[in-house]
Each structure stands twice: as C-alpha cells, then as structure tokens.
Amino acid sequence: MRLEGRKALVTGGASGIGAAISARLGAEGAEVWVGDVNVEGAEQVAGEVAGHPLELDVTELESAQAAIEAAGTLDILVNNAGTDDFGFFTQTTPEQWRRLIEINLVGVLNCTFAALPGMQEAGYGRIVSISSEAGRVGSKGSAVYSAAKGGIVAFMKAVARENARYGVTANSIAPGPIETPLLMGAKEFGEIGERVIETMKEGTQMKRLGRPEEVAAAAAFLASDDATYVTGETLGVSGGLGMV
C-alpha cells in the first residue's frame, strides 16, 4: 500500500494502459480519479477501482482545470491520454498533425499546468507522463506521434528541473509495443498493419508484446516514495526495444 492516502488523477484512464494504471494505483491505496472523454468507460473503470470518474478533454485547458478543481489538490498526476493515426508522413495531413500534437503533447502541458500550482503549494507531487519508445527511436508510420512523444520526454525534464525545489518529481515512461486497443487497431490496415506489429515485436529483446499491467507497475513505482530520488528520467518499459 505504497500510495495509501495519496490522491491521483489518471488521464485517458478509460481503457488500455490508463485503465491498468488506475487499477494499480488503486490497489496500492491511492484514491483515483479516472479522467477521459469516454465518460462511460471512465465510470466503468472507476467503479472497478473504487475511484471517481471525470469527464476530461485534455486538449482543452479549461477542462483540465475543471478536472483538477473537482479532484482537489493532487499528489499524483499520470498523463496517459494519447492516440495515434497510422500513416506514412507524406500520406498524412496538417489536420492529422494538429490532432495528434493536441492530444499527445498539448494534453500533457494542459494537465500539468493545471495540477502544478497545487503541488507547489503543498510541497509534494509526482508527475508521471506516458511517452513512448517512438519518442526516442522513432516509429515508421507514426512520425507525428513520435515527435509528440519525444516532446513529452523533454518537457518532463524541464518540469523536473523547475519543480524539484517544491518537492515535485517529474518522470516519463517509454512503453514499447503494448497489447492495447490502440496498437492492435493497426490490424485494420490489413497485411501492412500486421507487419508493423510483428516488426515492433521483433524489435524487442523479449520477442513479445508488453502488457498494460507492466507499464502500470512502472507508473506505480515512479508515483511512490520508492522513487523519491528519481526525477527527469525516462523509464523504458519495452522489452529492450529502446536500448542504445
């Protein structure tokens, strides 16, 4: 029960990695707010973890601020909300670029901006943002997603530098290929989607897809006081895919 008495918000918590993180933080004793544009999904996950559902559109600062106000001063913020739109860069559009950057990167800025003042005043905070190995090594068919996820890594380092004096740590997690609805959705593209998934799997040292629960375990560690001397880091949970 490393997180007993702690208050946490997980963005994009209605499914996949976010749902697994919500469950793990709740199991470790945290009071969990599950934020998502999918309110029905958030309600279901919140019910399973004895938490609280929140309607949250991370692309809107006002929505992020309203969610933080509803939850109260947070001890833990997990910026998990994200999406991808598979396509080779020259086949994508500026509208797709903006959407991916808004959800994957601006969403992290919005929620962190909303949560930080309360953490600074309290003198305590744990910010964990879900990046991706795509943000460190690039991912074929996901150029803008890779750019946005790389931005998260740099942003967390800057937030870590600015907020250590307030007792706030900021770290990111770089999952590799994780068996989530987002990744498995690549199969909709037929053979090329299947090849992308297989290539990702073969790029790991363990030759398998990861599980959302494995990412959740890393998030729980970074959110806990076992990680009091860890800040500005990016923890790869990718079966060795991101080794350099």
C-alpha positions as CSV (number, residue, x, y, z in Angstrom):
1,M,0.0,0.0,0.0
2,R,2.7,2.4,-1.0
3,L,0.2,5.1,-2.1
4,E,-2.2,5.0,0.8
5,G,-3.6,8.4,1.5
6,R,-2.5,9.8,-1.9
7,K,-4.8,11.4,-4.4
8,A,-4.2,10.5,-8.1
9,L,-5.6,11.5,-11.5
10,V,-5.1,9.3,-14.5
11,T,-5.9,10.9,-17.8
12,G,-7.1,8.6,-20.6
13,G,-8.0,6.2,-17.8
14,A,-11.0,4.5,-19.5
15,S,-9.1,1.8,-21.4
16,G,-5.7,0.2,-22.2
17,I,-2.7,1.4,-20.2
18,G,-4.7,4.1,-18.4
19,A,-7.2,1.6,-17.1
20,A,-4.3,-0.7,-15.9
21,I,-2.6,2.3,-14.2
22,S,-5.9,3.3,-12.5
23,A,-6.3,-0.3,-11.2
24,R,-2.7,-0.5,-10.0
25,L,-2.7,2.9,-8.2
26,G,-6.0,1.9,-6.5
27,A,-4.6,-1.4,-5.5
28,E,-1.7,0.4,-3.9
29,G,-4.0,2.5,-1.8
30,A,-4.5,5.7,-3.8
31,E,-7.8,7.5,-4.2
32,V,-8.1,7.5,-8.0
33,W,-9.8,9.9,-10.4
34,V,-10.3,8.4,-13.8
35,G,-10.4,11.1,-16.4
36,D,-11.4,10.5,-20.0
37,V,-13.6,11.9,-22.9
38,N,-15.2,8.5,-22.8
39,V,-17.3,9.1,-19.7
40,E,-19.0,5.7,-19.8
41,G,-15.6,4.0,-19.9
42,A,-14.3,6.2,-17.1
43,E,-17.3,5.3,-15.0
44,Q,-16.8,1.6,-15.5
45,V,-13.1,1.7,-14.6
46,A,-13.7,4.0,-11.6
47,G,-16.3,1.5,-10.4
48,E,-13.8,-1.3,-10.6
49,V,-11.2,0.6,-8.6
50,A,-13.5,2.3,-6.1
51,G,-12.5,5.6,-7.7
52,H,-14.2,8.6,-9.2
53,P,-14.9,9.2,-12.9
54,L,-14.3,12.6,-14.5
55,E,-15.1,13.9,-17.9
56,L,-11.8,15.2,-19.2
57,D,-10.8,16.5,-22.6
58,V,-7.0,17.0,-22.3
59,T,-6.9,19.2,-25.4
60,E,-8.8,21.9,-23.5
61,L,-7.1,23.7,-20.7
62,E,-10.4,24.7,-19.1
63,S,-11.4,21.0,-19.0
64,A,-8.1,20.1,-17.3
65,Q,-8.5,22.9,-14.8
66,A,-12.1,21.8,-14.1
67,A,-11.0,18.2,-13.5
68,I,-8.2,19.3,-11.1
69,E,-10.7,21.5,-9.2
70,A,-13.1,18.6,-8.9
71,A,-10.5,16.2,-7.6
72,G,-8.8,18.7,-5.4
73,T,-5.0,19.1,-4.9
74,L,-3.4,16.1,-6.4
75,D,-0.4,14.1,-5.0
76,I,-0.1,12.2,-8.3
77,L,-0.8,13.1,-11.9
78,V,-0.4,10.5,-14.6
79,N,-0.6,12.0,-18.1
80,N,-1.6,8.9,-20.0
81,A,-4.1,10.2,-22.6
82,G,-2.9,9.6,-26.1
83,T,-3.7,8.4,-29.6
84,D,-2.1,7.6,-33.0
85,D,-3.3,7.7,-36.6
86,F,-1.2,5.3,-38.6
87,G,0.2,6.6,-41.9
88,F,3.5,7.4,-43.5
89,F,4.2,11.1,-43.1
90,T,3.7,12.1,-46.7
91,Q,0.3,10.5,-46.7
92,T,-0.9,12.4,-43.6
93,T,-2.5,15.9,-43.4
94,P,-1.9,19.0,-41.3
95,E,-5.2,18.3,-39.7
96,Q,-3.9,14.9,-38.5
97,W,-0.7,16.5,-37.3
98,R,-2.6,19.1,-35.2
99,R,-4.9,16.5,-33.7
100,L,-2.0,14.2,-32.7
101,I,0.0,17.0,-31.2
102,E,-3.0,18.4,-29.3
103,I,-3.9,15.1,-27.7
104,N,-0.4,13.6,-27.2
105,L,1.6,16.7,-26.2
106,V,-0.6,19.7,-25.6
107,G,-2.8,17.5,-23.4
108,V,0.3,16.8,-21.1
109,L,1.0,20.6,-21.0
110,N,-2.6,21.4,-20.1
111,C,-3.0,18.9,-17.3
112,T,0.5,19.6,-15.9
113,F,-0.2,23.3,-15.9
114,A,-3.5,22.8,-14.1
115,A,-2.0,20.4,-11.4
116,L,1.3,22.1,-10.7
117,P,0.2,25.1,-8.6
118,G,-1.5,22.9,-6.0
119,M,1.5,20.6,-5.9
120,Q,3.9,23.5,-5.5
121,E,1.8,24.9,-2.6
122,A,1.6,21.5,-0.9
123,G,5.3,20.9,-1.3
124,Y,4.7,17.5,-2.8
125,G,3.9,16.0,-6.2
126,R,4.5,13.1,-8.5
127,I,4.0,13.7,-12.2
128,V,4.3,10.6,-14.5
129,S,3.8,11.1,-18.2
130,I,3.4,8.2,-20.7
131,S,5.7,8.8,-23.6
132,S,6.8,6.0,-26.0
133,E,9.9,4.4,-27.3
134,A,8.7,6.0,-30.6
135,G,9.6,9.3,-29.0
136,R,13.2,8.1,-28.5
137,V,13.9,6.0,-31.6
138,G,11.1,6.9,-34.0
139,S,8.4,4.7,-35.3
140,K,7.7,4.0,-39.0
141,G,4.2,5.1,-39.9
142,S,3.9,7.3,-36.8
143,A,6.1,10.3,-37.5
144,V,4.0,13.0,-35.8
145,Y,3.1,10.7,-32.9
146,S,6.9,10.1,-32.4
147,A,7.5,13.8,-32.4
148,A,4.9,14.5,-29.8
149,K,6.0,11.7,-27.6
150,G,9.6,12.9,-27.8
151,G,8.3,16.3,-26.7
152,I,6.9,14.7,-23.6
153,V,10.4,13.4,-22.6
154,A,11.9,16.9,-23.0
155,F,9.0,18.6,-21.2
156,M,9.2,16.3,-18.2
157,K,13.0,17.0,-17.9
158,A,12.3,20.8,-17.9
159,V,9.4,20.4,-15.4
160,A,11.7,18.3,-13.2
161,R,14.4,21.0,-13.2
162,E,11.9,23.7,-12.4
163,N,10.0,21.9,-9.6
164,A,12.5,19.9,-7.6
165,R,12.6,22.8,-5.1
166,Y,8.9,22.3,-4.5
167,G,9.2,18.6,-3.7
168,V,7.7,17.7,-7.1
169,T,9.3,15.0,-9.3
170,A,8.5,14.6,-13.0
171,N,9.3,11.5,-15.0
172,S,8.2,9.8,-18.1
173,I,7.7,6.2,-19.2
174,A,8.5,5.0,-22.6
175,P,6.5,1.9,-23.4
176,G,7.3,-0.3,-26.4
177,P,4.7,-2.3,-28.2
178,I,2.0,-2.9,-25.7
179,E,-1.1,-5.0,-26.4
180,T,-3.7,-2.3,-26.2
181,P,-6.7,-1.4,-28.4
182,L,-4.6,1.4,-29.9
183,L,-1.8,-0.8,-31.1
184,M,-4.0,-3.7,-32.2
185,G,-6.0,-1.3,-34.2
186,A,-3.2,-1.4,-36.8
187,K,-4.6,-4.7,-37.9
188,E,-7.4,-2.7,-39.6
189,F,-4.8,-1.8,-42.3
190,G,-4.5,-5.5,-43.2
191,E,-1.2,-7.0,-44.0
192,I,0.8,-3.8,-43.6
193,G,-0.6,-3.4,-40.1
194,E,0.2,-6.9,-39.2
195,R,3.7,-6.4,-40.4
196,V,4.1,-3.2,-38.3
197,I,3.1,-5.1,-35.2
198,E,5.3,-8.0,-35.9
199,T,8.3,-5.7,-36.7
200,M,7.7,-3.9,-33.3
201,K,7.6,-7.3,-31.5
202,E,10.8,-8.5,-33.2
203,G,12.5,-5.2,-32.3
204,T,12.3,-6.1,-28.6
205,Q,14.7,-8.4,-26.9
206,M,11.9,-10.5,-25.5
207,K,10.1,-11.0,-28.8
208,R,6.7,-10.3,-27.4
209,L,4.2,-7.6,-26.8
210,G,4.1,-6.0,-23.4
211,R,1.1,-5.9,-21.1
212,P,-0.6,-2.8,-19.8
213,E,0.0,-4.1,-16.3
214,E,3.7,-4.0,-16.9
215,V,3.5,-0.3,-17.7
216,A,1.3,0.2,-14.7
217,A,3.9,-1.3,-12.4
218,A,6.4,1.3,-13.5
219,A,3.9,4.1,-13.1
220,A,3.2,3.0,-9.5
221,F,6.9,2.9,-8.7
222,L,7.5,6.5,-10.1
223,A,4.4,7.7,-8.2
224,S,5.5,6.2,-4.9
225,D,8.0,7.2,-2.3
226,D,10.3,4.4,-3.5
227,A,11.2,6.9,-6.2
228,T,11.9,10.0,-4.1
229,Y,15.3,10.5,-5.7
230,V,14.2,9.9,-9.3
231,T,13.3,12.9,-11.4
232,G,13.7,13.9,-15.0
233,E,14.2,10.3,-16.1
234,T,12.6,8.2,-18.8
235,L,11.9,4.6,-17.8
236,G,11.7,2.3,-20.8
237,V,9.1,-0.5,-20.5
238,S,9.7,-2.0,-23.8
239,G,11.4,-5.4,-23.6
240,G,14.7,-3.8,-24.5
241,L,13.4,-2.2,-27.7
242,G,14.8,1.2,-26.8
243,M,18.4,0.2,-25.8
244,V,21.0,2.4,-27.2
